[in-house]
Amino acid sequence: MDTQDYLADLKAKLASSSLVVHIDIIQEYATPTQGFFRARLTLCNHDFLEVAEFFQSRQARIQTTEYRYQWMDAERRLLRKRWDNAPHYPNLPNFPDHVHIGETGSIEPGQVLSILELIDLIQQELDA
């Protein structure tokens, strides 16, 4: 898959997902080897989700290289979760990937997530 196809798949997933009711694309680009997508989303429960992902095409596969996804309540005051790979918790397993848990204020080990995977994850959490 190339970066243009990935960007098209990403936008199609957001547009067709029952989780997402509004999309505001802030920035996007794709070159033959890398790309970036940033958007603000309104979810079906009125929560706010901001996503930002840098990705690269390597050996015909897309790899997420940097990401920050912030899920908040509708008023944007209460953090539900934030996933990112900023390198500021070096002692956590899976460094630098981690998750900020809003309810407890704790930081947990994370894993690399694409926006495509994130949408499925949040849908599962809301369905639970």
BALOBA-1460 file (C-alpha; in Angstrom, 3 decimals):
// residues 128
<rec num="1" residu="m" x="0.000" y="0.000" z="0.000"/>
<rec num="2" residu="d" x="1.289" y="3.466" z="-0.760"/>
<rec num="3" residu="t" x="0.779" y="6.616" z="1.301"/>
<rec num="4" residu="q" x="-1.926" y="8.044" z="-0.984"/>
<rec num="5" residu="d" x="-3.945" y="4.819" z="-0.692"/>
<rec num="6" residu="y" x="-3.506" y="4.818" z="3.081"/>
<rec num="7" residu="l" x="-4.729" y="8.397" z="3.336"/>
<rec num="8" residu="a" x="-7.759" y="7.550" z="1.182"/>
<rec num="9" residu="d" x="-8.501" y="4.445" z="3.303"/>
<rec num="10" residu="l" x="-8.175" y="6.498" z="6.474"/>
<rec num="11" residu="k" x="-10.622" y="9.164" z="5.311"/>
<rec num="12" residu="a" x="-13.041" y="6.503" z="4.019"/>
<rec num="13" residu="k" x="-12.959" y="4.690" z="7.391"/>
<rec num="14" residu="l" x="-13.684" y="7.903" z="9.274"/>
<rec num="15" residu="a" x="-16.489" y="8.848" z="6.883"/>
<rec num="16" residu="s" x="-18.156" y="5.443" z="7.073"/>
<rec num="17" residu="s" x="-17.670" y="4.738" z="10.782"/>
<rec num="18" residu="s" x="-20.776" y="4.856" z="12.950"/>
<rec num="19" residu="l" x="-18.481" y="6.133" z="15.723"/>
<rec num="20" residu="v" x="-17.652" y="9.394" z="13.907"/>
<rec num="21" residu="v" x="-20.403" y="11.944" z="13.256"/>
<rec num="22" residu="h" x="-18.277" y="14.944" z="12.216"/>
<rec num="23" residu="i" x="-14.776" y="15.306" z="10.771"/>
<rec num="24" residu="d" x="-12.755" y="18.506" z="10.616"/>
<rec num="25" residu="i" x="-9.513" y="17.815" z="8.725"/>
<rec num="26" residu="i" x="-6.837" y="20.213" z="9.943"/>
<rec num="27" residu="q" x="-3.923" y="19.055" z="7.795"/>
<rec num="28" residu="e" x="-3.023" y="16.196" z="5.496"/>
<rec num="29" residu="y" x="-0.307" y="15.374" z="3.026"/>
<rec num="30" residu="a" x="1.252" y="12.376" z="1.397"/>
<rec num="31" residu="t" x="4.466" y="12.044" z="-0.563"/>
<rec num="32" residu="p" x="5.531" y="8.740" z="-2.132"/>
<rec num="33" residu="t" x="7.350" y="7.761" z="1.081"/>
<rec num="34" residu="q" x="5.612" y="9.512" z="3.986"/>
<rec num="35" residu="g" x="2.498" y="11.326" z="5.082"/>
<rec num="36" residu="f" x="0.648" y="13.110" z="7.852"/>
<rec num="37" residu="f" x="-2.993" y="13.382" z="8.889"/>
<rec num="38" residu="r" x="-4.503" y="15.573" z="11.596"/>
<rec num="39" residu="a" x="-8.205" y="15.965" z="12.304"/>
<rec num="40" residu="r" x="-10.715" y="16.835" z="14.991"/>
<rec num="41" residu="l" x="-13.616" y="14.438" z="15.277"/>
<rec num="42" residu="t" x="-16.959" y="14.474" z="17.020"/>
<rec num="43" residu="l" x="-17.978" y="11.014" z="18.137"/>
<rec num="44" residu="c" x="-21.479" y="9.525" z="18.244"/>
<rec num="45" residu="n" x="-21.691" y="10.151" z="22.012"/>
<rec num="46" residu="h" x="-20.639" y="13.811" z="21.403"/>
<rec num="47" residu="d" x="-17.109" y="13.209" z="22.746"/>
<rec num="48" residu="f" x="-14.168" y="14.967" z="21.087"/>
<rec num="49" residu="l" x="-11.235" y="13.127" z="19.515"/>
<rec num="50" residu="e" x="-8.192" y="14.800" z="18.039"/>
<rec num="51" residu="v" x="-5.884" y="12.625" z="15.964"/>
<rec num="52" residu="a" x="-2.447" y="13.294" z="14.501"/>
<rec num="53" residu="e" x="-0.388" y="10.612" z="12.779"/>
<rec num="54" residu="f" x="2.843" y="10.607" z="10.791"/>
<rec num="55" residu="f" x="3.273" y="7.505" z="8.655"/>
<rec num="56" residu="q" x="5.789" y="6.054" z="6.211"/>
<rec num="57" residu="s" x="5.687" y="3.555" z="3.404"/>
<rec num="58" residu="r" x="8.282" y="0.833" z="3.927"/>
<rec num="59" residu="q" x="8.465" y="-2.252" z="1.729"/>
<rec num="60" residu="a" x="4.903" y="-1.665" z="0.459"/>
<rec num="61" residu="r" x="3.551" y="-1.414" z="4.021"/>
<rec num="62" residu="i" x="2.415" y="1.629" z="5.964"/>
<rec num="63" residu="q" x="4.001" y="2.146" z="9.366"/>
<rec num="64" residu="t" x="2.870" y="4.695" z="11.924"/>
<rec num="65" residu="t" x="5.986" y="6.527" z="13.105"/>
<rec num="66" residu="e" x="4.647" y="9.287" z="15.371"/>
<rec num="67" residu="y" x="1.188" y="9.738" z="16.782"/>
<rec num="68" residu="r" x="-0.929" y="11.631" z="19.284"/>
<rec num="69" residu="y" x="-4.584" y="10.851" z="19.832"/>
<rec num="70" residu="q" x="-6.549" y="12.703" z="22.496"/>
<rec num="71" residu="w" x="-10.049" y="11.583" z="23.507"/>
<rec num="72" residu="m" x="-12.021" y="14.011" z="25.660"/>
<rec num="73" residu="d" x="-15.573" y="14.634" z="26.788"/>
<rec num="74" residu="a" x="-17.875" y="16.797" z="24.672"/>
<rec num="75" residu="e" x="-16.907" y="19.973" z="26.548"/>
<rec num="76" residu="r" x="-13.190" y="19.217" z="26.080"/>
<rec num="77" residu="r" x="-12.528" y="19.515" z="29.800"/>
<rec num="78" residu="l" x="-12.229" y="15.893" z="30.858"/>
<rec num="79" residu="l" x="-9.494" y="13.735" z="29.358"/>
<rec num="80" residu="r" x="-10.679" y="10.204" z="28.757"/>
<rec num="81" residu="k" x="-7.417" y="8.883" z="27.242"/>
<rec num="82" residu="r" x="-4.432" y="10.120" z="25.293"/>
<rec num="83" residu="w" x="-2.215" y="7.786" z="23.297"/>
<rec num="84" residu="d" x="1.189" y="8.991" z="22.107"/>
<rec num="85" residu="n" x="4.787" y="8.044" z="21.563"/>
<rec num="86" residu="a" x="6.527" y="11.176" z="22.820"/>
<rec num="87" residu="p" x="9.686" y="9.917" z="24.560"/>
<rec num="88" residu="h" x="8.998" y="11.151" z="28.090"/>
<rec num="89" residu="y" x="8.436" y="7.902" z="30.061"/>
<rec num="90" residu="p" x="11.611" y="5.881" z="29.383"/>
<rec num="91" residu="n" x="11.033" y="3.424" z="32.246"/>
<rec num="92" residu="l" x="7.721" y="2.112" z="30.913"/>
<rec num="93" residu="p" x="7.577" y="-1.146" z="28.973"/>
<rec num="94" residu="n" x="7.100" y="-0.538" z="25.237"/>
<rec num="95" residu="f" x="8.811" y="2.859" z="25.516"/>
<rec num="96" residu="p" x="8.045" y="5.313" z="23.987"/>
<rec num="97" residu="d" x="4.438" y="4.152" z="23.419"/>
<rec num="98" residu="h" x="2.125" y="5.005" z="26.317"/>
<rec num="99" residu="v" x="-1.435" y="5.908" z="27.300"/>
<rec num="100" residu="h" x="-2.546" y="8.679" z="29.657"/>
<rec num="101" residu="i" x="-5.636" y="7.510" z="31.550"/>
<rec num="102" residu="g" x="-7.859" y="10.484" z="32.305"/>
<rec num="103" residu="e" x="-9.918" y="9.080" z="35.205"/>
<rec num="104" residu="t" x="-6.917" y="8.160" z="37.304"/>
<rec num="105" residu="g" x="-4.227" y="10.407" z="35.865"/>
<rec num="106" residu="s" x="-2.023" y="7.354" z="35.462"/>
<rec num="107" residu="i" x="0.335" y="6.548" z="32.611"/>
<rec num="108" residu="e" x="0.300" y="3.010" z="31.227"/>
<rec num="109" residu="p" x="2.427" y="1.214" z="28.651"/>
<rec num="110" residu="g" x="0.973" y="1.440" z="25.180"/>
<rec num="111" residu="q" x="1.572" y="0.143" z="21.699"/>
<rec num="112" residu="v" x="1.844" y="1.727" z="18.293"/>
<rec num="113" residu="l" x="-1.641" y="2.496" z="17.007"/>
<rec num="114" residu="s" x="-2.752" y="3.827" z="13.674"/>
<rec num="115" residu="i" x="-5.875" y="5.960" z="13.462"/>
<rec num="116" residu="l" x="-7.585" y="2.998" z="11.786"/>
<rec num="117" residu="e" x="-6.849" y="0.815" z="14.821"/>
<rec num="118" residu="l" x="-7.758" y="3.611" z="17.234"/>
<rec num="119" residu="i" x="-11.270" y="3.988" z="15.785"/>
<rec num="120" residu="d" x="-11.891" y="0.262" z="16.304"/>
<rec num="121" residu="l" x="-10.484" y="0.425" z="19.852"/>
<rec num="122" residu="i" x="-12.681" y="3.348" z="20.899"/>
<rec num="123" residu="q" x="-15.733" y="1.705" z="19.323"/>
<rec num="124" residu="q" x="-15.041" y="-1.415" z="21.416"/>
<rec num="125" residu="e" x="-14.669" y="0.671" z="24.586"/>
<rec num="126" residu="l" x="-17.961" y="2.482" z="23.967"/>
<rec num="127" residu="d" x="-19.749" y="-0.769" z="23.178"/>
<rec num="128" residu="a" x="-18.519" y="-2.408" z="26.411"/>
